[in-house]
Amino acid sequence: MIYLNEENFDKEVNQSKIPVIIDFYADWCMPCRMMAPIFEKLSKEYEGKMKFCKLNTEENQGLSMQFDIQAIPALVIMHKGKEFDRIIGYNNESALKQKIDKIIKSV
């Protein structure tokens, strides 16, 4: 799991050879906290197929504004430096896996 900030964003996201899923979250957000263990579990399951990153919206307001994050949790999927898709709100493990599998097949 990679924690993103202004300094490592370009290297970890824009220069990634595989798709990147970014979890925009805040520590005070209960749905974010509920989804965190699911996101972590899936990061191990999809290792090598998709890079899983987290971005704290409170600590990285510039990046949050750049991506026009208006609700959290927000999962932004990046591929080759461009936004490919978004998943907004809490998703259980099964729903999130289905969405990730669909995205991986289409990139």
N, CA, C and O atoms as CSV, one atom per row, in Angstrom:
chain,resi,resn,atom,element,x,y,z
A,1,MET,N,N,0.851,-1.180,0.000
A,1,MET,CA,C,0.000,0.000,0.000
A,1,MET,C,C,0.890,1.235,0.000
A,1,MET,O,O,1.803,1.360,0.817
A,2,ILE,N,N,0.618,2.126,-0.910
A,2,ILE,CA,C,1.424,3.338,-1.036
A,2,ILE,C,C,0.578,4.536,-0.625
A,2,ILE,O,O,-0.551,4.698,-1.089
A,3,TYR,N,N,1.125,5.366,0.239
A,3,TYR,CA,C,0.447,6.592,0.649
A,3,TYR,C,C,0.978,7.728,-0.215
A,3,TYR,O,O,2.176,8.009,-0.230
A,4,LEU,N,N,0.072,8.369,-0.929
A,4,LEU,CA,C,0.450,9.406,-1.888
A,4,LEU,C,C,0.487,10.788,-1.254
A,4,LEU,O,O,-0.208,11.078,-0.281
A,5,ASN,N,N,1.335,11.633,-1.852
A,5,ASN,CA,C,1.400,13.048,-1.510
A,5,ASN,C,C,1.903,13.777,-2.755
A,5,ASN,O,O,2.125,13.163,-3.799
A,6,GLU,N,N,2.079,15.077,-2.633
A,6,GLU,CA,C,2.525,15.884,-3.774
A,6,GLU,C,C,3.874,15.413,-4.323
A,6,GLU,O,O,4.110,15.460,-5.530
A,7,GLU,N,N,4.752,14.959,-3.431
A,7,GLU,CA,C,6.109,14.598,-3.832
A,7,GLU,C,C,6.171,13.285,-4.622
A,7,GLU,O,O,6.961,13.180,-5.561
A,8,ASN,N,N,5.371,12.300,-4.270
A,8,ASN,CA,C,5.495,10.997,-4.928
A,8,ASN,C,C,4.381,10.694,-5.936
A,8,ASN,O,O,4.393,9.635,-6.564
A,9,PHE,N,N,3.427,11.606,-6.097
A,9,PHE,CA,C,2.267,11.332,-6.943
A,9,PHE,C,C,2.667,11.024,-8.391
A,9,PHE,O,O,2.214,10.029,-8.957
A,10,ASP,N,N,3.491,11.850,-8.981
A,10,ASP,CA,C,3.868,11.650,-10.386
A,10,ASP,C,C,4.555,10.309,-10.593
A,10,ASP,O,O,4.217,9.570,-11.518
A,11,LYS,N,N,5.511,9.996,-9.743
A,11,LYS,CA,C,6.252,8.730,-9.868
A,11,LYS,C,C,5.336,7.528,-9.676
A,11,LYS,O,O,5.366,6.594,-10.478
A,12,GLU,N,N,4.527,7.541,-8.629
A,12,GLU,CA,C,3.715,6.378,-8.283
A,12,GLU,C,C,2.478,6.212,-9.165
A,12,GLU,O,O,2.033,5.089,-9.403
A,13,VAL,N,N,1.925,7.313,-9.647
A,13,VAL,CA,C,0.675,7.242,-10.410
A,13,VAL,C,C,0.911,7.452,-11.902
A,13,VAL,O,O,0.631,6.564,-12.708
A,14,ASN,N,N,1.418,8.610,-12.266
A,14,ASN,CA,C,1.545,8.948,-13.689
A,14,ASN,C,C,2.564,8.087,-14.425
A,14,ASN,O,O,2.419,7.849,-15.623
A,15,GLN,N,N,3.587,7.621,-13.728
A,15,GLN,CA,C,4.624,6.814,-14.374
A,15,GLN,C,C,4.431,5.310,-14.170
A,15,GLN,O,O,5.288,4.516,-14.558
A,16,SER,N,N,3.310,4.918,-13.563
A,16,SER,CA,C,3.056,3.502,-13.294
A,16,SER,C,C,2.791,2.742,-14.588
A,16,SER,O,O,2.096,3.228,-15.482
A,17,LYS,N,N,3.356,1.547,-14.670
A,17,LYS,CA,C,3.151,0.680,-15.847
A,17,LYS,C,C,1.805,-0.045,-15.785
A,17,LYS,O,O,1.291,-0.488,-16.812
A,18,ILE,N,N,1.239,-0.166,-14.589
A,18,ILE,CA,C,-0.047,-0.839,-14.422
A,18,ILE,C,C,-1.077,0.176,-13.918
A,18,ILE,O,O,-0.702,1.227,-13.400
A,19,PRO,N,N,-2.376,-0.129,-14.066
A,19,PRO,CA,C,-3.399,0.800,-13.559
A,19,PRO,C,C,-3.233,1.037,-12.055
A,19,PRO,O,O,-2.754,0.173,-11.321
A,20,VAL,N,N,-3.637,2.219,-11.625
A,20,VAL,CA,C,-3.522,2.619,-10.223
A,20,VAL,C,C,-4.917,2.960,-9.709
A,20,VAL,O,O,-5.670,3.680,-10.365
A,21,ILE,N,N,-5.252,2.445,-8.542
A,21,ILE,CA,C,-6.498,2.822,-7.886
A,21,ILE,C,C,-6.138,3.634,-6.653
A,21,ILE,O,O,-5.397,3.169,-5.787
A,22,ILE,N,N,-6.669,4.854,-6.577
A,22,ILE,CA,C,-6.352,5.770,-5.487
A,22,ILE,C,C,-7.574,5.907,-4.590
A,22,ILE,O,O,-8.656,6.279,-5.046
A,23,ASP,N,N,-7.392,5.607,-3.325
A,23,ASP,CA,C,-8.440,5.766,-2.331
A,23,ASP,C,C,-8.303,7.150,-1.704
A,23,ASP,O,O,-7.425,7.379,-0.872
A,24,PHE,N,N,-9.179,8.069,-2.109
A,24,PHE,CA,C,-9.233,9.397,-1.499
A,24,PHE,C,C,-10.061,9.244,-0.225
A,24,PHE,O,O,-11.232,8.870,-0.290
A,25,TYR,N,N,-9.464,9.529,0.928
A,25,TYR,CA,C,-10.121,9.284,2.211
A,25,TYR,C,C,-9.770,10.380,3.216
A,25,TYR,O,O,-8.913,11.229,2.971
A,26,ALA,N,N,-10.462,10.330,4.353
A,26,ALA,CA,C,-10.118,11.167,5.506
A,26,ALA,C,C,-10.269,10.310,6.752
A,26,ALA,O,O,-11.117,9.420,6.798
A,27,ASP,N,N,-9.452,10.575,7.759
A,27,ASP,CA,C,-9.485,9.778,8.987
A,27,ASP,C,C,-10.827,9.856,9.703
A,27,ASP,O,O,-11.225,8.891,10.355
A,28,TRP,N,N,-11.536,10.983,9.599
A,28,TRP,CA,C,-12.801,11.172,10.294
A,28,TRP,C,C,-13.990,10.516,9.573
A,28,TRP,O,O,-15.087,10.453,10.128
A,29,CYS,N,N,-13.783,10.036,8.363
A,29,CYS,CA,C,-14.863,9.508,7.516
A,29,CYS,C,C,-15.148,8.042,7.868
A,29,CYS,O,O,-14.313,7.170,7.628
A,30,MET,N,N,-16.328,7.775,8.437
A,30,MET,CA,C,-16.660,6.407,8.854
A,30,MET,C,C,-16.747,5.437,7.669
A,30,MET,O,O,-16.199,4.339,7.773
A,31,PRO,N,N,-17.407,5.777,6.542
A,31,PRO,CA,C,-17.389,4.845,5.407
A,31,PRO,C,C,-15.978,4.572,4.896
A,31,PRO,O,O,-15.688,3.464,4.444
A,32,CYS,N,N,-15.100,5.570,4.962
A,32,CYS,CA,C,-13.703,5.369,4.557
A,32,CYS,C,C,-13.040,4.355,5.475
A,32,CYS,O,O,-12.318,3.473,5.013
A,33,ARG,N,N,-13.282,4.478,6.761
A,33,ARG,CA,C,-12.676,3.565,7.730
A,33,ARG,C,C,-13.230,2.155,7.577
A,33,ARG,O,O,-12.513,1.179,7.794
A,34,MET,N,N,-14.505,2.044,7.203
A,34,MET,CA,C,-15.106,0.727,6.993
A,34,MET,C,C,-14.530,0.052,5.749
A,34,MET,O,O,-14.398,-1.171,5.707
A,35,MET,N,N,-14.192,0.844,4.744
A,35,MET,CA,C,-13.688,0.288,3.492
A,35,MET,C,C,-12.178,0.025,3.538
A,35,MET,O,O,-11.669,-0.740,2.719
A,36,ALA,N,N,-11.466,0.633,4.462
A,36,ALA,CA,C,-10.005,0.506,4.522
A,36,ALA,C,C,-9.516,-0.942,4.579
A,36,ALA,O,O,-8.607,-1.289,3.825
A,37,PRO,N,N,-10.075,-1.809,5.439
A,37,PRO,CA,C,-9.562,-3.188,5.463
A,37,PRO,C,C,-9.858,-3.950,4.167
A,37,PRO,O,O,-9.087,-4.824,3.771
A,38,ILE,N,N,-10.959,-3.624,3.518
A,38,ILE,CA,C,-11.293,-4.253,2.230
A,38,ILE,C,C,-10.271,-3.826,1.188
A,38,ILE,O,O,-9.751,-4.657,0.444
A,39,PHE,N,N,-9.985,-2.537,1.136
A,39,PHE,CA,C,-9.020,-1.983,0.185
A,39,PHE,C,C,-7.650,-2.614,0.404
A,39,PHE,O,O,-6.959,-2.960,-0.554
A,40,GLU,N,N,-7.264,-2.760,1.664
A,40,GLU,CA,C,-5.958,-3.357,1.977
A,40,GLU,C,C,-5.903,-4.826,1.556
A,40,GLU,O,O,-4.904,-5.276,0.994
A,41,LYS,N,N,-6.965,-5.564,1.824
A,41,LYS,CA,C,-7.020,-6.976,1.444
A,41,LYS,C,C,-6.923,-7.127,-0.074
A,41,LYS,O,O,-6.185,-7.976,-0.574
A,42,LEU,N,N,-7.670,-6.300,-0.801
A,42,LEU,CA,C,-7.658,-6.384,-2.263
A,42,LEU,C,C,-6.313,-5.960,-2.835
A,42,LEU,O,O,-5.918,-6.430,-3.902
A,43,SER,N,N,-5.602,-5.073,-2.136
A,43,SER,CA,C,-4.281,-4.642,-2.628
A,43,SER,C,C,-3.336,-5.835,-2.716
A,43,SER,O,O,-2.485,-5.885,-3.605
A,44,LYS,N,N,-3.474,-6.779,-1.821
A,44,LYS,CA,C,-2.631,-7.982,-1.845
A,44,LYS,C,C,-3.111,-8.940,-2.925
A,44,LYS,O,O,-2.306,-9.570,-3.612
A,45,GLU,N,N,-4.414,-9.044,-3.068
A,45,GLU,CA,C,-4.995,-9.968,-4.050
A,45,GLU,C,C,-4.685,-9.553,-5.497
A,45,GLU,O,O,-4.489,-10.406,-6.363
A,46,TYR,N,N,-4.642,-8.248,-5.748
A,46,TYR,CA,C,-4.422,-7.756,-7.110
A,46,TYR,C,C,-2.988,-7.284,-7.344
A,46,TYR,O,O,-2.716,-6.587,-8.321
A,47,GLU,N,N,-2.084,-7.655,-6.464
A,47,GLU,CA,C,-0.685,-7.244,-6.597
A,47,GLU,C,C,-0.144,-7.639,-7.967
A,47,GLU,O,O,-0.290,-8.784,-8.395
A,48,GLY,N,N,0.481,-6.684,-8.649
A,48,GLY,CA,C,1.025,-6.926,-9.983
A,48,GLY,C,C,0.037,-6.625,-11.102
A,48,GLY,O,O,0.437,-6.464,-12.255
A,49,LYS,N,N,-1.257,-6.548,-10.769
A,49,LYS,CA,C,-2.281,-6.242,-11.769
A,49,LYS,C,C,-2.772,-4.810,-11.648
A,49,LYS,O,O,-3.125,-4.173,-12.640
A,50,MET,N,N,-2.789,-4.310,-10.412
A,50,MET,CA,C,-3.232,-2.952,-10.140
A,50,MET,C,C,-2.510,-2.461,-8.899
A,50,MET,O,O,-2.364,-3.194,-7.921
A,51,LYS,N,N,-2.056,-1.208,-8.946
A,51,LYS,CA,C,-1.368,-0.609,-7.806
A,51,LYS,C,C,-2.409,0.094,-6.927
A,51,LYS,O,O,-3.212,0.884,-7.423
A,52,PHE,N,N,-2.391,-0.194,-5.644
A,52,PHE,CA,C,-3.335,0.389,-4.686
A,52,PHE,C,C,-2.639,1.480,-3.883
A,52,PHE,O,O,-1.604,1.251,-3.257
A,53,CYS,N,N,-3.233,2.677,-3.916
A,53,CYS,CA,C,-2.662,3.828,-3.215
A,53,CYS,C,C,-3.743,4.514,-2.395
A,53,CYS,O,O,-4.929,4.438,-2.716
A,54,LYS,N,N,-3.318,5.179,-1.339
A,54,LYS,CA,C,-4.234,5.954,-0.510
A,54,LYS,C,C,-3.776,7.403,-0.500
A,54,LYS,O,O,-2.580,7.692,-0.519
A,55,LEU,N,N,-4.760,8.320,-0.469
A,55,LEU,CA,C,-4.446,9.737,-0.435
A,55,LEU,C,C,-5.363,10.407,0.590
A,55,LEU,O,O,-6.582,10.441,0.420
A,56,ASN,N,N,-4.768,10.933,1.644
A,56,ASN,CA,C,-5.522,11.612,2.690
A,56,ASN,C,C,-5.931,13.000,2.172
A,56,ASN,O,O,-5.084,13.843,1.880
A,57,THR,N,N,-7.243,13.213,2.066
A,57,THR,CA,C,-7.739,14.470,1.480
A,57,THR,C,C,-7.458,15.676,2.375
A,57,THR,O,O,-7.345,16.799,1.884
A,58,GLU,N,N,-7.346,15.451,3.672
A,58,GLU,CA,C,-7.069,16.555,4.601
A,58,GLU,C,C,-5.623,17.032,4.465
A,58,GLU,O,O,-5.343,18.226,4.569
A,59,GLU,N,N,-4.719,16.097,4.235
A,59,GLU,CA,C,-3.296,16.421,4.157
A,59,GLU,C,C,-2.860,16.793,2.742
A,59,GLU,O,O,-1.777,17.346,2.554
A,60,ASN,N,N,-3.688,16.496,1.757
A,60,ASN,CA,C,-3.339,16.740,0.346
A,60,ASN,C,C,-4.489,17.434,-0.363
A,60,ASN,O,O,-5.050,16.919,-1.330
A,61,GLN,N,N,-4.825,18.608,0.137
A,61,GLN,CA,C,-5.984,19.323,-0.395
A,61,GLN,C,C,-5.793,19.748,-1.846
A,61,GLN,O,O,-6.760,19.801,-2.606
A,62,GLY,N,N,-4.569,20.047,-2.235
A,62,GLY,CA,C,-4.308,20.433,-3.624
A,62,GLY,C,C,-4.645,19.311,-4.596
A,62,GLY,O,O,-5.304,19.541,-5.610
A,63,LEU,N,N,-4.195,18.095,-4.288
A,63,LEU,CA,C,-4.499,16.947,-5.147
A,63,LEU,C,C,-5.991,16.625,-5.112
A,63,LEU,O,O,-6.572,16.254,-6.131
A,64,SER,N,N,-6.610,16.766,-3.941
A,64,SER,CA,C,-8.047,16.516,-3.837
A,64,SER,C,C,-8.825,17.494,-4.714
A,64,SER,O,O,-9.789,17.106,-5.374
A,65,MET,N,N,-8.413,18.751,-4.724
A,65,MET,CA,C,-9.064,19.755,-5.564
A,65,MET,C,C,-8.785,19.478,-7.043
A,65,MET,O,O,-9.674,19.628,-7.881
A,66,GLN,N,N,-7.571,19.080,-7.358
A,66,GLN,CA,C,-7.206,18.779,-8.740
A,66,GLN,C,C,-8.106,17.687,-9.318
A,66,GLN,O,O,-8.457,17.726,-10.498
A,67,PHE,N,N,-8.478,16.717,-8.486
A,67,PHE,CA,C,-9.332,15.620,-8.926
A,67,PHE,C,C,-10.815,15.893,-8.662
A,67,PHE,O,O,-11.659,15.028,-8.897
A,68,ASP,N,N,-11.129,17.093,-8.176
A,68,ASP,CA,C,-12.509,17.494,-7.920
A,68,ASP,C,C,-13.233,16.481,-7.034
A,68,ASP,O,O,-14.353,16.061,-7.326
A,69,ILE,N,N,-12.564,16.099,-5.943
A,69,ILE,CA,C,-13.158,15.155,-4.997
A,69,ILE,C,C,-14.201,15.903,-4.172
A,69,ILE,O,O,-13.881,16.832,-3.429
A,70,GLN,N,N,-15.465,15.475,-4.319
A,70,GLN,CA,C,-16.555,16.144,-3.618
A,70,GLN,C,C,-17.204,15.267,-2.568
A,70,GLN,O,O,-17.938,15.761,-1.711
A,71,ALA,N,N,-16.939,13.965,-2.626
A,71,ALA,CA,C,-17.472,13.024,-1.637
A,71,ALA,C,C,-16.432,11.930,-1.427
A,71,ALA,O,O,-15.724,11.542,-2.357
A,72,ILE,N,N,-16.350,11.443,-0.197
A,72,ILE,CA,C,-15.428,10.353,0.102
A,72,ILE,C,C,-16.189,9.250,0.813
A,72,ILE,O,O,-17.191,9.527,1.472
A,73,PRO,N,N,-15.746,8.015,0.699
A,73,PRO,CA,C,-14.581,7.583,-0.061
A,73,PRO,C,C,-14.805,7.704,-1.559
A,73,PRO,O,O,-15.904,7.479,-2.067
A,74,ALA,N,N,-13.743,8.063,-2.244
A,74,ALA,CA,C,-13.744,8.132,-3.706
A,74,ALA,C,C,-12.528,7.364,-4.202
A,74,ALA,O,O,-11.395,7.658,-3.821
A,75,LEU,N,N,-12.770,6.393,-5.041
A,75,LEU,CA,C,-11.684,5.620,-5.632
A,75,LEU,C,C,-11.527,6.076,-7.073
A,75,LEU,O,O,-12.452,5.952,-7.876
A,76,VAL,N,N,-10.361,6.599,-7.397
A,76,VAL,CA,C,-10.082,7.083,-8.746
A,76,VAL,C,C,-9.084,6.117,-9.376
A,76,VAL,O,O,-8.022,5.838,-8.818
A,77,ILE,N,N,-9.455,5.613,-10.554
A,77,ILE,CA,C,-8.590,4.676,-11.268
A,77,ILE,C,C,-7.848,5.450,-12.348
A,77,ILE,O,O,-8.457,6.110,-13.190
A,78,MET,N,N,-6.527,5.358,-12.309
A,78,MET,CA,C,-5.672,6.041,-13.267
A,78,MET,C,C,-4.964,5.001,-14.126
A,78,MET,O,O,-4.581,3.933,-13.649
A,79,HIS,N,N,-4.799,5.339,-15.406
A,79,HIS,CA,C,-4.066,4.456,-16.311
A,79,HIS,C,C,-3.318,5.328,-17.312
A,79,HIS,O,O,-3.915,6.162,-17.993
A,80,LYS,N,N,-2.017,5.129,-17.391
A,80,LYS,CA,C,-1.153,5.903,-18.281
A,80,LYS,C,C,-1.287,7.410,-18.043
A,80,LYS,O,O,-1.317,8.200,-18.986
A,81,GLY,N,N,-1.368,7.788,-16.767
A,81,GLY,CA,C,-1.394,9.199,-16.402
A,81,GLY,C,C,-2.723,9.893,-16.564
A,81,GLY,O,O,-2.813,11.105,-16.364
A,82,LYS,N,N,-3.770,9.151,-16.924
A,82,LYS,CA,C,-5.091,9.767,-17.123
A,82,LYS,C,C,-6.129,9.049,-16.274
A,82,LYS,O,O,-6.024,7.853,-16.002
A,83,GLU,N,N,-7.144,9.821,-15.860
A,83,GLU,CA,C,-8.236,9.193,-15.118
A,83,GLU,C,C,-9.011,8.270,-16.043
A,83,GLU,O,O,-9.411,8.659,-17.140
A,84,PHE,N,N,-9.216,7.040,-15.586
A,84,PHE,CA,C,-9.895,6.027,-16.377
A,84,PHE,C,C,-11.320,5.786,-15.885
A,84,PHE,O,O,-12.230,5.560,-16.682
A,85,ASP,N,N,-11.505,5.835,-14.555
A,85,ASP,CA,C,-12.822,5.563,-13.981
A,85,ASP,C,C,-12.849,6.044,-12.539
A,85,ASP,O,O,-11.815,6.400,-11.975
A,86,ARG,N,N,-14.057,6.051,-11.938
A,86,ARG,CA,C,-14.247,6.439,-10.542
A,86,ARG,C,C,-15.265,5.532,-9.884
A,86,ARG,O,O,-16.233,5.099,-10.509
A,87,ILE,N,N,-15.034,5.254,-8.619
A,87,ILE,CA,C,-15.990,4.518,-7.804
A,87,ILE,C,C,-16.234,5.387,-6.571
A,87,ILE,O,O,-15.317,5.635,-5.788
A,88,ILE,N,N,-17.471,5.847,-6.405
A,88,ILE,CA,C,-17.798,6.772,-5.321
A,88,ILE,C,C,-18.589,6.043,-4.237
A,88,ILE,O,O,-19.489,5.254,-4.526
A,89,GLY,N,N,-18.235,6.324,-2.985
A,89,GLY,CA,C,-18.981,5.782,-1.854
A,89,GLY,C,C,-18.480,4.422,-1.409
A,89,GLY,O,O,-17.615,3.811,-2.038
A,90,TYR,N,N,-19.052,3.970,-0.304
A,90,TYR,CA,C,-18.671,2.685,0.280
A,90,TYR,C,C,-19.098,1.543,-0.636
A,90,TYR,O,O,-20.205,1.553,-1.174
A,91,ASN,N,N,-18.228,0.570,-0.811
A,91,ASN,CA,C,-18.528,-0.657,-1.543
A,91,ASN,C,C,-18.060,-1.827,-0.703
A,91,ASN,O,O,-16.972,-1.786,-0.128
A,92,ASN,N,N,-18.882,-2.880,-0.627
A,92,ASN,CA,C,-18.426,-4.070,0.087
A,92,ASN,C,C,-17.401,-4.791,-0.790
A,92,ASN,O,O,-17.193,-4.419,-1.944
A,93,GLU,N,N,-16.771,-5.813,-0.241
A,93,GLU,CA,C,-15.679,-6.491,-0.945
A,93,GLU,C,C,-16.129,-7.071,-2.285
A,93,GLU,O,O,-15.435,-6.917,-3.289
A,94,SER,N,N,-17.267,-7.727,-2.305
A,94,SER,CA,C,-17.756,-8.354,-3.522
A,94,SER,C,C,-18.016,-7.325,-4.631
A,94,SER,O,O,-17.614,-7.522,-5.778
A,95,ALA,N,N,-18.683,-6.242,-4.278
A,95,ALA,CA,C,-18.993,-5.197,-5.258
A,95,ALA,C,C,-17.715,-4.544,-5.776
A,95,ALA,O,O,-17.590,-4.272,-6.971
A,96,LEU,N,N,-16.778,-4.296,-4.884
A,96,LEU,CA,C,-15.522,-3.659,-5.286
A,96,LEU,C,C,-14.706,-4.578,-6.193
A,96,LEU,O,O,-14.119,-4.120,-7.173
A,97,LYS,N,N,-14.666,-5.868,-5.873
A,97,LYS,CA,C,-13.943,-6.820,-6.721
A,97,LYS,C,C,-14.540,-6.864,-8.127
A,97,LYS,O,O,-13.804,-6.888,-9.113
A,98,GLN,N,N,-15.856,-6.875,-8.222
A,98,GLN,CA,C,-16.515,-6.898,-9.530
A,98,GLN,C,C,-16.124,-5.673,-10.351
A,98,GLN,O,O,-15.830,-5.789,-11.541
A,99,LYS,N,N,-16.120,-4.513,-9.724
A,99,LYS,CA,C,-15.781,-3.271,-10.423
A,99,LYS,C,C,-14.311,-3.269,-10.850
A,99,LYS,O,O,-13.979,-2.860,-11.963
A,100,ILE,N,N,-13.433,-3.732,-9.953
A,100,ILE,CA,C,-11.996,-3.774,-10.277
A,100,ILE,C,C,-11.738,-4.761,-11.416
A,100,ILE,O,O,-10.979,-4.457,-12.336
A,101,ASP,N,N,-12.362,-5.936,-11.362
A,101,ASP,CA,C,-12.180,-6.925,-12.418
A,101,ASP,C,C,-12.615,-6.371,-13.781
A,101,ASP,O,O,-11.943,-6.582,-14.791
A,102,LYS,N,N,-13.730,-5.673,-13.793
A,102,LYS,CA,C,-14.239,-5.073,-15.030
A,102,LYS,C,C,-13.249,-4.028,-15.570
A,102,LYS,O,O,-12.997,-3.963,-16.773
A,103,ILE,N,N,-12.699,-3.222,-14.670
A,103,ILE,CA,C,-11.736,-2.185,-15.076
A,103,ILE,C,C,-10.458,-2.820,-15.626
A,103,ILE,O,O,-9.953,-2.397,-16.665
A,104,ILE,N,N,-9.936,-3.832,-14.932
A,104,ILE,CA,C,-8.699,-4.486,-15.378
A,104,ILE,C,C,-8.879,-5.082,-16.775
A,104,ILE,O,O,-7.972,-5.001,-17.603
A,105,LYS,N,N,-10.037,-5.678,-17.039
A,105,LYS,CA,C,-10.291,-6.269,-18.363
A,105,LYS,C,C,-10.369,-5.209,-19.458
A,105,LYS,O,O,-10.075,-5.501,-20.617
A,106,SER,N,N,-10.759,-3.985,-19.108
A,106,SER,CA,C,-10.953,-2.978,-20.144
A,106,SER,C,C,-9.766,-2.057,-20.357
A,106,SER,O,O,-9.808,-1.208,-21.247
A,107,VAL,N,N,-8.685,-2.199,-19.553
A,107,VAL,CA,C,-7.510,-1.346,-19.774
A,107,VAL,C,C,-6.479,-2.073,-20.630
A,107,VAL,O,O,-5.420,-1.519,-20.925
